[in-house]
Amino acid sequence: TNVEVRHGDIEVVGGTKLRDNSVDTVLLSNVLFQVEDGAGLASEIGRILKPQGRLVVIDWADSFNNIGPHENMIIPEDQARAFFEQKGYIFEGPIKAGAHHYGFTMQKK
């Protein structure tokens, strides 16, 4: 009863139509390789997360046997982490995400 599905644009500030500082945790799973405006994505996540809110990132670590994104579309873990750190997120640590994915958590300042 506490899950509400919404359609929106995660790369545009205000695009999710969620209130500022209204979300405890954002789960960003298998999305980074599709994002065209990473700065917009990070800004929208920062807008909706509560202070000290958590961002959980899970994405493809490789492209195996043509399952998953093409290898040139994969965002390596170190680049994903650095991108969010540059936007002011604080790295908390890695999480297990399976054989072909990486995962980590970050906190909003």
Stockholm file with secondary structure:
# STOCKHOLM 1.0

chainA/1-109         TNVEVRHGDIEVVGGTKLRDNSVDTVLLSNVLFQVEDGAGLASEIGRILKPQGRLVVIDWADSFNNIGPHENMIIPEDQARAFFEQKGYIFEGPIKAGAHHYGFTMQKK
#=GR chainA/1-109 SS CCCCCCCCCTTSTTTTCCCTTCEEEEEEESCGGGCSCHHHHHHHHHHHEEEEEEEEEEEESCCBTTBSSCGGGCCCHHHHHHHHHHTTCEEEEECCCCTTEEEEEEECC
#=GC SS_cons         CCCCCCCCCTTSTTTTCCCTTCEEEEEEESCGGGCSCHHHHHHHHHHHEEEEEEEEEEEESCCBTTBSSCGGGCCCHHHHHHHHHHTTCEEEEECCCCTTEEEEEEECC
//
